[in-house]
């Protein structure tokens, strides 16, 4: 089987390498579409702009690939389709495929306890399987949040061993494996990479190089374990400042190795073409990659973000046709992939100067699939049947809302005679169209259907937010606790986490409650419910205070999706 696989791979590679370096392949794109594409991508076609590389494939074959801008603005080095970019979440698929290749060979069982492969993993009192890791239902703390809470917010990729130290010291899982889903889980990739190493006898990057990248001729693709070694032919990442100038931004928080992948748009095209091929063993792997994520009880996870299939991508709709996508950002790098299975069409966009690269990819897809979309690009809200509400009826839903799992807050208010929904972190408010029965549609310039449903519960009003039939994100209504400055003083003190060997000093000053750590700076809090506060930094987006005897504050629990059940204890004598 291996010889047949290699022969098919070599044939595929020869076909791909015979295609032109840039621009159009054959006569796949009509002149009108070609002109529209050139107009769209002309926006980034300047040596004074950071690099952007894009490829479109139909039926597994590239029909367009081209690079724009400069890989290095200082030296005006032109970007090419072979320029490397860091691709953040697009790396996740390769971690999954490496694991599933070993499962296909009978060397890994997905429902086996991970401690069979990694005996040094802690016993959390519940079975943690390889399948749980692949499905983000594992319950492990997220290393990026831990990194900040530990005061180690590095600007370079962390060492692999740092994440493993976090795991070894974790005292309790976020939840019982297989019983819940965490859209922000990231530590799982480090554990999966370790399992690949333990089973294969090779380091993860060497395994991927020898078994995936090299056989396919993906010569510009590699997992990077040493962030200090310069990579040749790599785009410098930039962010544009308020004054309109670009500054370098390499970001931080990507663990060295399994999520720190560098690749080129040509190599990504080779990879997608390979998955579309008929090489022996490929289609069975693809079927597993495309399988939906489920909880242990069989419930299909339908989260509106992150991943929903084992290939670490998300399934959704675009103007009435099926779409599979993923995107990521790291510093100045931004990457995206959009696949349309029914049309056998894929577009991949890599950039080194955008906050989000998917806009260009989707605009190109809109041109090349213009005859395939049954629905318009945006919803015509004038055609949707709605009901009229009185001012009193609208006021019933006004107020503040809080999601206690993901630590995200929202506000509903009346403006210009209509209800509006907004995330209180600064996102622009959106008008709500009343559909009847306490259900509202969010008016967003998009083809996606965002719905809000208000539900009366024993504990108060709930706001259930969904997108295109996803599982709801549930917000609970609350009235901000009216703490005076003197009352806030009870929350002051030094709080220490033995698990992280880290401390924060909480202070109740004129500006309200703050948490300070010399390495990661200051977090500012606003009260939500009694003893609960929302923070202005992602790693401490919420905290809930713990009381002991006589209701004295004894500690606080971190409230974010990636890290639950982590406690900082108040040190005696601190205030």
C-alpha positions in Angstrom: 0.0 0.0 0.0 2.8 2.4 0.8 4.4 2.0 -2.7 1.0 2.7 -4.3 0.6 5.7 -2.1 4.0 7.1 -2.9 3.5 6.5 -6.7 0.2 8.4 -6.6 1.8 11.2 -4.6 4.7 11.6 -7.0 2.3 11.8 -10.0 0.2 14.4 -8.2 3.3 16.4 -7.3 4.5 16.3 -10.9 1.2 17.7 -12.1 1.1 20.5 -9.6 4.7 21.6 -10.1 4.0 21.9 -13.9 1.5 24.7 -13.2 2.5 28.4 -13.6 4.1 30.1 -10.6 1.5 32.9 -10.6 -1.7 34.0 -12.1 -4.1 31.7 -14.0 -3.9 28.1 -14.9 -5.2 27.2 -18.4 -8.6 28.8 -19.4 -10.4 28.1 -16.1 -11.3 31.7 -15.5 -13.3 33.8 -18.0 -12.1 37.3 -18.9 -14.8 39.1 -16.9 -14.1 37.2 -13.7 -10.4 37.7 -14.3 -10.8 41.4 -14.5 -13.0 41.4 -11.3 -10.3 39.5 -9.4 -7.5 41.8 -10.6 -9.6 44.8 -9.3 -10.1 43.2 -5.9 -6.5 42.1 -5.4 -5.2 45.3 -6.8 -5.9 46.8 -3.4 -2.9 44.9 -2.1 -0.7 45.0 -5.2 1.9 47.4 -4.0 5.6 47.0 -2.9 4.6 49.4 0.0 2.1 46.9 1.4 2.8 43.6 3.4 2.6 40.3 1.6 -0.6 38.6 0.6 -0.7 35.2 -1.3 -3.8 33.5 -2.5 -4.7 30.3 -4.3 -8.0 29.0 -5.7 -8.5 25.3 -6.6 -11.3 23.6 -8.5 -11.7 19.9 -8.6 -8.4 19.6 -6.7 -6.4 21.7 -9.3 -5.2 25.2 -8.9 -7.0 27.7 -11.2 -5.5 30.8 -9.7 -2.4 31.5 -7.5 -0.6 34.8 -7.1 1.3 36.8 -4.5 1.2 40.5 -3.9 3.1 43.1 -1.8 6.4 42.8 -0.1 7.6 40.0 2.1 10.0 42.5 3.7 8.9 46.2 3.5 12.3 47.5 4.6 14.1 45.9 1.7 11.2 45.7 -0.7 11.5 42.0 -1.2 8.6 40.9 -3.4 6.3 38.1 -2.1 5.9 35.0 -4.1 3.6 32.0 -4.0 6.5 30.2 -2.2 6.9 32.8 0.5 6.4 31.3 4.0 3.8 32.6 6.4 2.9 31.5 10.0 -0.7 30.1 9.6 -1.9 29.7 13.3 -5.1 27.6 13.4 -4.5 26.2 9.9 -1.9 24.1 11.5 -4.5 22.2 13.5 -5.5 20.1 10.6 -2.0 18.7 10.3 -2.0 17.7 14.0 -5.2 15.8 13.4 -4.0 14.1 10.2 -0.7 13.0 11.9 -2.8 11.4 14.6 -5.3 9.8 12.3 -2.5 8.4 10.1 -1.2 6.5 13.1 -4.8 5.4 14.0 -5.2 4.1 10.4 -2.0 2.0 10.9 -3.5 0.5 14.1 -0.9 2.2 16.3 -3.3 4.6 18.1 -6.9 3.8 19.3 -9.0 7.0 19.5 -11.0 5.7 22.5 -7.9 4.7 24.4 -6.9 6.6 27.6 -4.1 9.0 26.7 -2.1 7.6 29.7 -1.5 4.4 27.7 0.7 6.5 25.3 1.8 9.1 27.9 2.2 7.4 31.3 3.4 10.6 32.9 0.1 12.4 32.2 -1.7 13.2 35.5 -4.7 11.0 36.5 -7.5 13.5 36.6 -10.0 10.9 38.0 -11.8 10.6 34.6 -10.8 8.8 31.4 -9.3 11.2 28.9 -9.1 9.8 25.4 -7.4 10.7 22.1 -10.9 11.3 20.7 -11.5 13.9 23.4 -8.4 15.7 22.4 -9.3 15.7 18.7 -12.8 17.0 19.5 -11.9 19.7 22.0 -13.9 18.0 24.7 -10.9 17.2 26.8 -11.2 19.7 29.7 -7.5 20.6 29.8 -6.6 24.1 30.7 -5.7 26.4 27.8 -2.0 27.1 27.8 -2.3 30.7 26.3 -4.5 31.8 29.2 -2.3 29.9 31.7 0.8 31.6 30.2 -0.6 35.0 31.0 -2.0 34.1 34.4 1.4 32.7 35.3 3.0 36.0 34.4 5.0 34.6 31.5 3.4 36.5 28.6 6.3 35.9 26.2 6.5 37.5 22.8 8.2 34.3 21.4 6.8 30.8 21.0 6.9 29.1 24.4 9.0 26.1 24.9 7.2 22.8 24.6 8.2 21.8 28.1 6.4 24.9 29.6 3.0 23.6 28.4 3.8 20.1 29.7 4.6 21.6 33.1 1.2 23.3 33.1 -0.5 20.0 32.4 1.5 18.2 35.1 0.4 20.8 37.7 -3.3 21.0 36.7 -5.4 19.8 39.7 -8.8 19.6 38.1 -10.2 19.5 34.6 -12.5 22.2 33.2 -15.2 19.6 32.9 -15.6 15.8 32.6 -14.1 14.8 29.3 -16.7 14.2 26.6 -19.4 16.0 28.5 -18.8 19.5 27.3 -17.1 21.4 24.5 -14.5 24.2 24.7 -14.2 26.3 21.6 -10.9 27.8 22.9 -9.0 24.5 23.7 -5.4 24.6 22.6 -3.3 22.5 25.0 -4.8 19.4 23.4 -2.5 19.9 20.4 0.6 19.7 22.5 -0.7 16.4 24.0 -1.6 15.0 20.6 1.9 15.9 19.3 3.4 14.1 22.2 1.3 11.0 21.5 2.5 11.1 17.9 6.1 11.3 19.1 5.6 8.4 21.6 4.0 6.1 19.1 6.1 6.9 16.1 9.5 7.2 17.8 10.1 10.5 15.9 9.8 14.1 17.0 6.6 15.6 15.8 8.2 18.0 13.3 10.3 15.2 11.8 7.3 12.9 11.6 5.3 15.5 9.7 8.3 16.3 7.5 9.0 12.7 6.6 5.5 11.4 6.3 3.5 14.4 5.0 5.5 17.4 3.7 8.5 15.8 2.0 6.6 13.1 0.1 4.3 15.7 -1.3 7.0 18.2 -2.2 5.8 20.8 0.4 9.4 22.2 0.6 8.3 25.4 2.3 6.3 23.9 5.1 7.6 23.1 8.5 6.7 23.1 12.2 9.1 25.4 14.1 10.3 24.4 17.5 13.1 27.0 17.9 11.7 30.5 17.5 15.2 32.0 17.6 16.3 30.5 14.3 15.6 32.8 11.3 13.6 31.2 8.5 14.6 32.0 4.9 12.0 33.1 2.4 9.6 34.1 5.1 7.3 37.1 5.2 7.9 39.6 8.0 4.6 40.2 9.9 3.3 43.7 10.3 0.5 45.6 12.0 -0.6 49.0 10.8 -0.5 51.7 13.4 -2.8 54.6 14.1 -0.5 56.9 12.0 -0.8 54.6 9.0 2.7 53.2 9.2 3.5 49.5 9.5 5.4 48.0 12.5 6.7 44.5 12.9 4.5 42.3 15.1 5.6 38.7 15.6 2.9 38.2 18.2 3.3 35.7 21.0 1.7 32.8 22.7 2.1 30.1 20.0 3.6 27.0 21.5 6.7 25.9 19.7 5.9 23.0 17.4 2.3 21.7 16.9 0.6 25.1 16.4 3.6 27.0 15.0 3.4 26.0 11.4 5.0 28.0 8.5 4.0 27.3 5.0 3.4 28.8 1.6 0.2 29.2 -0.4 1.6 26.9 -3.1 2.3 24.2 -0.5 -1.2 24.6 0.9 -2.6 24.1 -2.6 -0.5 20.9 -2.9 -2.0 19.7 0.4 -5.6 20.4 -0.6 -5.1 18.8 -4.0 -3.6 15.7 -2.2 -6.7 15.4 0.0 -8.8 15.5 -3.2 -6.8 12.8 -4.9 -7.5 9.1 -5.2 -4.3 8.0 -3.6 -4.7 4.8 -1.6 -5.8 5.4 2.0 -6.5 9.1 1.5 -10.3 9.0 1.2 -10.7 7.0 4.4 -8.6 9.7 6.2 -10.6 12.5 4.6 -13.9 10.9 5.8 -12.6 11.0 9.3 -11.4 14.5 9.0 -14.8 15.5 7.8 -16.7 13.7 10.6 -18.6 15.9 13.0 -17.5 16.3 16.5 -19.8 14.7 19.1 -20.0 14.6 22.9 -19.8 11.1 24.5 -23.5 10.8 24.5 -23.7 11.2 20.7 -24.8 14.8 20.6 -23.3 16.7 17.6 -21.5 19.9 18.7 -22.8 22.9 16.7 -20.7 25.7 18.1 -20.7 28.9 16.1 -16.9 29.3 16.3 -13.7 27.3 16.3 -14.0 23.7 15.1 -16.9 21.3 14.4 -15.2 18.5 12.5 -12.2 16.3 13.3 -10.2 18.1 10.6 -10.2 21.1 13.0 -12.4 23.2 10.7 -15.9 24.6 11.0 -18.9 23.8 8.9 -21.4 26.5 8.0 -23.4 28.0 5.1 -22.5 30.8 2.7 -25.5 32.2 0.8 -27.3 28.9 0.8 -24.4 26.5 0.0 -22.3 24.4 2.3 -19.0 26.0 3.4 -16.1 24.6 5.5 -13.7 27.1 6.9 -11.0 28.1 9.3 -9.0 31.2 10.0 -6.3 32.3 12.3 -4.1 35.2 13.4 -0.8 35.5 15.1 0.9 38.9 15.4 0.7 40.4 11.9 0.1 37.0 10.2 -3.5 36.1 9.1 -4.5 33.0 7.3 -7.8 31.6 6.1 -9.3 28.7 4.1 -12.8 28.5 2.6 -14.0 25.2 1.1 -17.2 24.7 -0.8 -17.6 20.8 -1.0 -20.6 20.9 -3.3 -18.7 22.9 -5.9 -15.3 21.2 -5.2 -13.8 24.7 -4.8 -11.2 25.9 -2.3 -9.6 29.3 -1.7 -6.7 29.9 0.7 -5.3 33.3 1.7 -2.1 34.0 3.6 -1.0 37.5 4.6 1.5 39.3 6.8 -0.2 42.6 7.3 -4.0 42.1 7.8 -6.0 41.5 10.9 -8.1 39.1 8.8 -7.3 37.6 5.4 -10.6 35.9 4.7 -12.2 38.9 3.2 -10.1 38.7 0.1 -10.5 34.9 -0.1 -14.3 35.2 0.1 -14.5 38.0 -2.4 -12.5 35.9 -4.9 -14.8 32.9 -4.2 -17.8 35.2 -4.8 -16.5 36.0 -8.2 -15.6 32.4 -9.2 -18.8 30.9 -7.8 -21.2 33.7 -8.8 -23.6 31.3 -10.5 -23.8 28.9 -7.6 -25.2 31.0 -4.7 -29.0 30.7 -4.4 -29.2 33.5 -1.9 -28.1 37.1 -2.0 -24.9 38.4 -0.4 -26.9 40.1 2.4 -30.2 39.5 4.0 -33.0 41.8 2.9 -34.6 42.6 6.3 -37.4 44.5 4.6 -38.8 41.1 3.3 -38.8 39.5 6.8 -42.2 39.5 8.6 -41.9 41.3 11.9 -44.1 42.5 14.7 -44.3 45.9 16.4 -43.4 46.3 20.1 -44.4 49.0 22.4 -41.8 50.9 24.4 -42.9 49.1 27.5 -42.5 45.7 25.8 -39.0 46.6 24.6 -38.0 47.9 28.0 -38.7 44.4 29.4 -35.6 43.1 27.7 -33.3 46.0 28.4 -30.3 45.4 30.7 -26.9 43.8 31.1 -26.2 40.1 30.3 -23.4 37.8 31.2 -22.2 34.4 30.1 -20.6 32.8 33.1 -18.7 30.1 31.1 -17.0 32.1 28.4 -16.9 35.3 30.5 -18.5 37.5 27.8 -20.9 40.3 28.6 -23.6 42.0 26.5 -26.1 44.8 26.7 -29.6 45.3 25.3 -30.9 48.8 25.1 -33.5 50.9 23.3 -32.3 53.3 20.7 -34.3 55.3 18.1 -37.4 53.3 18.9 -35.8 49.8 18.5 -34.0 47.3 20.6 -30.2 47.0 20.1 -27.8 44.3 21.1 -24.1 45.0 21.7 -21.1 43.3 23.2 -19.9 45.6 26.0 -16.3 45.1 25.1 -16.7 47.8 22.5 -18.4 46.1 19.5 -20.9 48.3 17.7 -24.6 47.8 18.7 -26.9 46.1 16.2 -30.6 46.6 15.8 -32.9 43.7 16.7 -35.9 42.9 14.4 -38.8 41.5 16.5 -40.1 38.3 15.0 -42.6 37.5 17.7 -42.6 35.2 20.7 -39.6 36.9 22.3 -37.4 36.1 19.3 -35.4 38.7 17.5 -33.1 38.7 14.4 -29.9 40.7 14.6 -29.6 43.1 11.7 -26.2 42.4 10.4 -25.0 43.1 6.8 -24.4 39.4 6.1 -26.0 36.3 4.7 -25.8 34.7 8.2 -28.9 34.5 10.4 -28.2 35.7 13.9 -31.1 35.1 16.3 -31.7 36.2 19.9 -34.3 34.6 22.1 -35.3 35.8 25.5 -36.4 33.1 28.0 -37.9 33.5 31.5 -36.2 31.2 34.0 -36.4 30.8 37.8 -33.2 32.7 38.2 -34.2 35.6 35.8 -34.2 36.5 32.2 -31.9 34.6 29.8 -30.6 35.7 26.4 -29.9 32.9 23.9 -27.7 33.9 21.0 -27.5 31.6 17.9 -26.1 31.7 14.4 -27.5 29.7 11.6 -28.9 27.0 13.9 -25.9 26.7 16.2 -26.0 25.7 19.8 -26.9 28.8 21.8 -24.6 31.0 23.8 -26.6 31.6 26.9 -26.3 35.0 28.7 -27.9 35.6 32.1 -29.4 39.0 33.0 -27.9 40.8 35.9 -27.9 44.2 37.6 -24.3 45.4 38.3 -23.6 45.1 42.0 -23.5 48.7 43.3 -20.2 48.5 45.4 -19.0 51.6 47.0 -15.2 52.3 47.3 -15.3 51.1 50.9 -17.2 47.9 50.0 -14.7 47.1 47.2 -11.9 47.1 49.8 -13.0 43.7 51.0 -11.7 42.3 47.6 -8.2 43.8 48.0 -5.2 41.7 48.8 -2.5 39.4 47.4 -3.9 36.2 45.8 -1.6 33.3 44.9 -2.0 30.2 42.7 0.0 27.2 43.8 -0.7 25.5 40.5 0.9 28.3 38.6 3.2 29.7 41.3 1.9 33.1 40.4 0.3 35.9 42.3 -1.8 39.0 41.6 -2.3 42.0 43.8 -5.9 43.3 43.9 -6.4 46.9 44.7 -9.6 48.9 45.3 -8.7 52.4 44.2 -10.5 55.4 42.9 -10.9 53.8 39.5 -12.4 50.6 40.9 -11.0 47.1 41.4 -7.8 46.2 39.6 -5.5 43.2 39.5 -1.8 43.7 39.0 1.1 41.5 38.0 4.5 42.9 37.3 4.9 40.9 34.1 1.4 41.1 32.5 0.3 44.5 33.8 -3.0 45.6 35.1 -6.5 44.2 34.7 -9.4 46.5 35.3 -12.7 45.1 36.6 -16.4 46.0 36.6 -18.8 44.3 38.9 -21.5 42.0 37.4 -23.3 39.9 40.0 -22.4 39.9 43.7 -18.8 38.7 44.2 -18.3 38.4 40.4 -16.4 40.8 38.2 -15.7 41.2 34.4 -12.1 42.0 33.5 -10.8 44.0 30.5 -8.1 41.4 29.5 -8.9 38.1 27.9 -6.9 35.9 30.3 -8.9 37.3 33.3 -12.1 38.1 31.6 -14.0 37.1 34.7 -13.3 36.3 38.3 -15.6 35.0 41.1 -14.7 35.5 44.7 -14.8 32.7 47.2 -15.9 33.3 50.8 -15.1 31.3 53.9 -16.1 31.6 57.5 -17.9 34.8 58.4 -18.2 35.5 54.7 -14.6 36.6 54.6 -12.9 36.6 51.1 -10.6 33.6 50.9 -9.8 33.6 47.2 -11.1 33.9 43.7 -11.8 31.6 40.8 -10.9 32.4 37.2 -13.9 32.5 34.9 -12.9 32.0 31.2 -13.7 29.3 28.8 -10.1 27.9 28.5 -9.5 27.8 32.3 -12.2 26.8 34.8 -11.8 25.7 38.3 -8.5 27.5 38.8 -8.3 29.2 42.2 -6.1 31.9 43.5 -6.0 31.9 47.4 -5.8 35.0 49.4 -2.6 35.2 51.4 -3.0 35.8 55.1 -2.4 39.3 56.2 -2.8 40.8 52.8 -5.4 43.6 52.3 
